[in-house]
Amino acid sequence: MAILLFMMFLTVGDVIARYFFNKPVPGTFELTNLMLPLLVFFGLAYTQVRKGHISIDIVISRFPARVRAIADSISSFLSLSLFALVVWQSAVYAHRLWQGHIVSGVLAWPVYPFLIAAAFGSLLFCFVLLGNLLDSLAKAVKREP
């Protein structure tokens, strides 16, 4: 929320400065572009913890609990696998940016810390998905009386 609040104030300040003083705040577009992935990737884990992601279960809801748990296990495993790749490739790319001393265009800020933070947010999401996978597997193998 702090990132979103900062982005909002920065954008409003830029619009006001541009409209009234004809002088935009330098780097506003750049900063919002760097912070938006942080907002998204940290929000993924939080939303997953709160079970806030959209799921369409028209067909699955009609199956027995064990079949639903197996479907949830498969879904969690595939999601975990995909986001493990996201973490890995984000870290590789951040390392490449760090070695190349790549900086942003206007503010000349290093880009790699933002990518590392996005990878960390994805890693948190992986931990939540791992917890969901273990819960689903426990429900799938649980014997019902």
DRENDO-1510 file (C-alpha; in Angstrom, 1 decimal, always signed):
<recs>
REC; n; res; u; v; w
REC; 1; MET; +0.0; +0.0; +0.0 .
REC; 2; ALA; +2.9; +2.3; +0.7 .
REC; 3; ILE; +4.2; +1.8; -2.8 .
REC; 4; LEU; +0.8; +2.5; -4.3 .
REC; 5; LEU; +0.4; +5.6; -2.1 .
REC; 6; PHE; +3.8; +6.9; -3.2 .
REC; 7; MET; +3.0; +6.3; -6.8 .
REC; 8; MET; -0.3; +8.1; -6.5 .
REC; 9; PHE; +1.3; +11.2; -4.8 .
REC; 10; LEU; +4.1; +11.2; -7.4 .
REC; 11; THR; +1.6; +11.1; -10.3 .
REC; 12; VAL; -0.7; +13.7; -8.8 .
REC; 13; GLY; +2.3; +16.0; -8.2 .
REC; 14; ASP; +3.5; +15.5; -11.7 .
REC; 15; VAL; +0.1; +16.3; -13.1 .
REC; 16; ILE; -0.2; +19.4; -11.0 .
REC; 17; ALA; +3.3; +20.6; -11.8 .
REC; 18; ARG; +2.7; +19.9; -15.5 .
REC; 19; TYR; -0.7; +21.7; -15.6 .
REC; 20; PHE; +0.0; +24.8; -13.4 .
REC; 21; PHE; +3.8; +25.3; -13.8 .
REC; 22; ASN; +4.4; +23.7; -17.2 .
REC; 23; LYS; +7.3; +21.8; -15.6 .
REC; 24; PRO; +6.8; +18.1; -14.9 .
REC; 25; VAL; +8.5; +16.2; -12.1 .
REC; 26; PRO; +11.6; +14.5; -13.6 .
REC; 27; GLY; +11.5; +10.7; -13.6 .
REC; 28; THR; +7.9; +10.3; -12.7 .
REC; 29; PHE; +7.1; +7.9; -15.5 .
REC; 30; GLU; +10.4; +6.1; -14.8 .
REC; 31; LEU; +9.7; +5.6; -11.1 .
REC; 32; THR; +6.2; +4.4; -11.7 .
REC; 33; ASN; +7.5; +1.9; -14.2 .
REC; 34; LEU; +10.1; +0.6; -11.7 .
REC; 35; MET; +7.6; +0.4; -8.8 .
REC; 36; LEU; +4.7; -1.2; -10.6 .
REC; 37; PRO; +6.2; -4.7; -10.8 .
REC; 38; LEU; +6.9; -4.4; -7.0 .
REC; 39; LEU; +3.3; -3.7; -6.4 .
REC; 40; VAL; +2.2; -6.6; -8.6 .
REC; 41; PHE; +4.6; -9.2; -7.4 .
REC; 42; PHE; +4.2; -8.5; -3.6 .
REC; 43; GLY; +0.5; -8.3; -4.2 .
REC; 44; LEU; +0.4; -11.8; -5.6 .
REC; 45; ALA; +1.5; -13.5; -2.4 .
REC; 46; TYR; -0.7; -11.4; -0.2 .
REC; 47; THR; -3.8; -12.1; -2.4 .
REC; 48; GLN; -3.0; -15.8; -2.4 .
REC; 49; VAL; -2.8; -15.9; +1.4 .
REC; 50; ARG; -6.2; -14.2; +1.5 .
REC; 51; LYS; -7.6; -16.6; -1.2 .
REC; 52; GLY; -8.5; -13.6; -3.3 .
REC; 53; HIS; -7.4; -14.9; -6.7 .
REC; 54; ILE; -10.2; -15.7; -9.1 .
REC; 55; SER; -11.0; -19.3; -9.5 .
REC; 56; ILE; -13.6; -20.8; -11.8 .
REC; 57; ASP; -14.8; -24.0; -10.3 .
REC; 58; ILE; -18.1; -24.7; -12.1 .
REC; 59; VAL; -17.1; -28.2; -13.0 .
REC; 60; ILE; -14.7; -29.0; -10.1 .
REC; 61; SER; -17.2; -28.0; -7.4 .
REC; 62; ARG; -19.4; -31.0; -8.4 .
REC; 63; PHE; -16.7; -33.5; -7.8 .
REC; 64; PRO; -16.0; -35.3; -4.4 .
REC; 65; ALA; -13.6; -33.5; -2.0 .
REC; 66; ARG; -10.7; -35.9; -2.8 .
REC; 67; VAL; -10.9; -35.1; -6.5 .
REC; 68; ARG; -11.1; -31.4; -5.8 .
REC; 69; ALA; -8.0; -31.7; -3.6 .
REC; 70; ILE; -6.1; -33.6; -6.4 .
REC; 71; ALA; -7.1; -30.8; -8.9 .
REC; 72; ASP; -5.9; -28.2; -6.4 .
REC; 73; SER; -2.7; -30.0; -5.9 .
REC; 74; ILE; -2.0; -30.1; -9.7 .
REC; 75; SER; -2.9; -26.5; -10.0 .
REC; 76; SER; -0.7; -25.5; -7.1 .
REC; 77; PHE; +2.2; -27.6; -8.4 .
REC; 78; LEU; +2.0; -26.0; -11.9 .
REC; 79; SER; +1.8; -22.5; -10.5 .
REC; 80; LEU; +4.7; -23.2; -8.1 .
REC; 81; SER; +6.7; -24.5; -11.0 .
REC; 82; LEU; +6.0; -21.5; -13.2 .
REC; 83; PHE; +6.8; -19.0; -10.4 .
REC; 84; ALA; +10.0; -20.8; -9.5 .
REC; 85; LEU; +11.1; -20.2; -13.0 .
REC; 86; VAL; +10.1; -16.6; -12.7 .
REC; 87; VAL; +12.2; -16.2; -9.5 .
REC; 88; TRP; +15.2; -18.0; -11.1 .
REC; 89; GLN; +15.1; -16.0; -14.3 .
REC; 90; SER; +14.5; -12.7; -12.5 .
REC; 91; ALA; +17.5; -13.3; -10.3 .
REC; 92; VAL; +19.6; -14.2; -13.4 .
REC; 93; TYR; +18.5; -11.1; -15.2 .
REC; 94; ALA; +19.1; -8.9; -12.1 .
REC; 95; HIS; +22.6; -10.3; -11.9 .
REC; 96; ARG; +23.2; -9.5; -15.6 .
REC; 97; LEU; +21.9; -5.9; -15.1 .
REC; 98; TRP; +24.1; -5.5; -12.0 .
REC; 99; GLN; +27.2; -6.7; -13.9 .
REC; 100; GLY; +26.4; -4.4; -16.8 .
REC; 101; HIS; +25.8; -1.4; -14.5 .
REC; 102; ILE; +22.5; -0.8; -16.2 .
REC; 103; VAL; +20.7; +2.3; -14.9 .
REC; 104; SER; +17.4; +4.0; -15.6 .
REC; 105; GLY; +17.3; +6.7; -18.4 .
REC; 106; VAL; +16.4; +9.9; -16.6 .
REC; 107; LEU; +17.3; +9.4; -12.9 .
REC; 108; ALA; +20.3; +7.1; -13.6 .
REC; 109; TRP; +19.2; +4.7; -10.8 .
REC; 110; PRO; +20.4; +1.1; -10.9 .
REC; 111; VAL; +17.6; -1.1; -12.2 .
REC; 112; TYR; +18.7; -4.4; -10.6 .
REC; 113; PRO; +17.4; -3.7; -7.0 .
REC; 114; PHE; +13.8; -3.4; -8.4 .
REC; 115; LEU; +14.2; -6.6; -10.2 .
REC; 116; ILE; +15.6; -8.3; -7.1 .
REC; 117; ALA; +12.6; -7.0; -5.1 .
REC; 118; ALA; +10.2; -8.4; -7.8 .
REC; 119; ALA; +12.0; -11.8; -7.6 .
REC; 120; PHE; +11.7; -11.7; -3.8 .
REC; 121; GLY; +7.9; -11.0; -4.1 .
REC; 122; SER; +7.7; -14.0; -6.5 .
REC; 123; LEU; +9.6; -16.1; -4.0 .
REC; 124; LEU; +7.1; -15.2; -1.3 .
REC; 125; PHE; +4.3; -16.2; -3.7 .
REC; 126; CYS; +6.2; -19.5; -4.2 .
REC; 127; PHE; +6.2; -20.1; -0.5 .
REC; 128; VAL; +2.5; -19.5; -0.3 .
REC; 129; LEU; +1.9; -21.8; -3.2 .
REC; 130; LEU; +4.0; -24.5; -1.6 .
REC; 131; GLY; +1.9; -24.2; +1.6 .
REC; 132; ASN; -1.3; -24.6; -0.6 .
REC; 133; LEU; +0.3; -27.6; -2.4 .
REC; 134; LEU; +1.0; -29.3; +0.9 .
REC; 135; ASP; -2.5; -28.6; +2.2 .
REC; 136; SER; -4.1; -29.9; -0.9 .
REC; 137; LEU; -1.9; -33.0; -0.9 .
REC; 138; ALA; -2.8; -33.7; +2.7 .
REC; 139; LYS; -6.5; -33.4; +1.8 .
REC; 140; ALA; -6.0; -35.7; -1.2 .
REC; 141; VAL; -4.4; -38.5; +0.8 .
REC; 142; LYS; -6.6; -38.2; +3.9 .
REC; 143; ARG; -8.8; -41.1; +4.4 .
REC; 144; GLU; -12.4; -40.1; +5.1 .
REC; 145; PRO; -14.5; -42.2; +7.5 .
</recs>
